[in-house]
Amino acid sequence: MTDPHDINELASRVGIAMEQADWATVLSAVSPDVVAHVPAVGDLVGVDALATFLLETAAKTDDGERFQLLDTLIGDHYVALYFRITAERAGRAPLDNLTLHLARLDGPLFAEIWFHNFDGQAVAAFWE
């Protein structure tokens, strides 16, 4: 996928779906063999592992995570989605995290994703 319009549409569709917690749409943009590199978790291999991770993290919160798409960066083979993610969890300081999700494209699908948190210690403390 090298058409900038197609890549921009993909990034927008995924970003908006994440804001709406529409995980079916998000996962439809992910390769079945995706590898997601998640700090303090490790590598998640396959769309089922990523889906399980998303459901498990949401279940740990009081009322789910809220994603606010701040910006996108589009290249020929990579897309970066810049989010502010907030959540609450009983007995923990609220999560307010700026994060960059960098995705390598394989055609029209996300083949590999790296999660980059701006405050890794606060994020780890929230999810421990």
N, C-alpha and C positions, 0 to 999 in steps of 0.2 A: 504494500500500500504506500504509494508515494505521492498521490494526489493530495495537495494540502487541504483542499476542500473536504475530501473524504476523511482525512485524519482529524480535522477540526470538528467535523460532525460527530465522529466517534468520541472524541474527548468530551464534547458538550453533552452527548447522550449519556455517557458514563458518569460524568460529574453531576448532572441533574438527577440521575437515578440514585446516586449515593446520597444526595441531599434529601431525597424522598424515601430513603431506605427501601428502594425497589431493587432488592438483591437479585431477582430473576433477570432483570434487564442488565444489571452489572455483570452477572455471571455469563450471560449470553455473549458478552464481548470478550470473554476469556477463553484461551485455548484449553482443550481438555487436559493437556499436559503442562499447564502453567506451572511455573515455579515462583512462589512468592517468598521473598526474603524479609522476615519480620524480626526486628530487634527483640532480644530477650525470649524469643519463641523458637527461632531457627527457620529452616526452609520448609515450606509447605509445598508438597508436590501433588499436582493434579487439582482439577476444579472441585472435586469432592472435599479435599482437605481444606481448600480455601473457603468453601461454603460452610463447612463445620466450624472453622475459626470465626467467621463472621457471626454465626448464630451463637456460638459460645460466648464471645465477647459481649454481644448485645444482652444475653441472658444474665450476665454478671452485673449489669447496671440497673439502676432503679427504674428507668423508663427509656432505655436505649441510648445510643450515641446520636448526636446531631452533627451533621456534616454541613459546613458552609464552604462552597467552592469560591475561592478568592481569585484564582487565575489559572490559566493553562499555558503551557509552553509546548509548541508543536515543532517537531523536526521530521526528517524523512523516515526515520526508523524508530523514534522514541517520542513518547508523550509524557509530560509531567503535569500532574494535577496537584495544585497547591490548595490545601484545606485548612480551615480552623475546625477542630473537632472538640465538642464539649460533651460531658456526661456527668452524672452523679452516681455515687455508690455509697451505701450506708457505711459509716465508719471511716470514710476516706475523704481527703480534700477533693473538691470538685476537679474534674479534668478540664483543662482549657489548653489545648495543644495545637500548635501550628505544625503541619506535617506535609511533606512532599511525597507523593506516590509517583515514582518514575517507572514507566512501563516500556519494555521493548516490544515492538510490534513484529508479528509474523503475519503478513497479509493484513486482513481486517481484524485480527484478534490480538489481545494482550498475551504475549508468550512468557514474559518474565516481568516481575514487579518487585521493586525495592521500596520499602517503607522507610522514610527518613523523618524522625521526630526531632523537633528543635530543642525539646527538653526531655531527653531520654530518661533521666532520673525520676522526674515527676510522673512520666507515663508508666514507668516500671512500678513505681510505688502505688499508682492507682490500680494496676491490674494484678499485683501480687496477691 
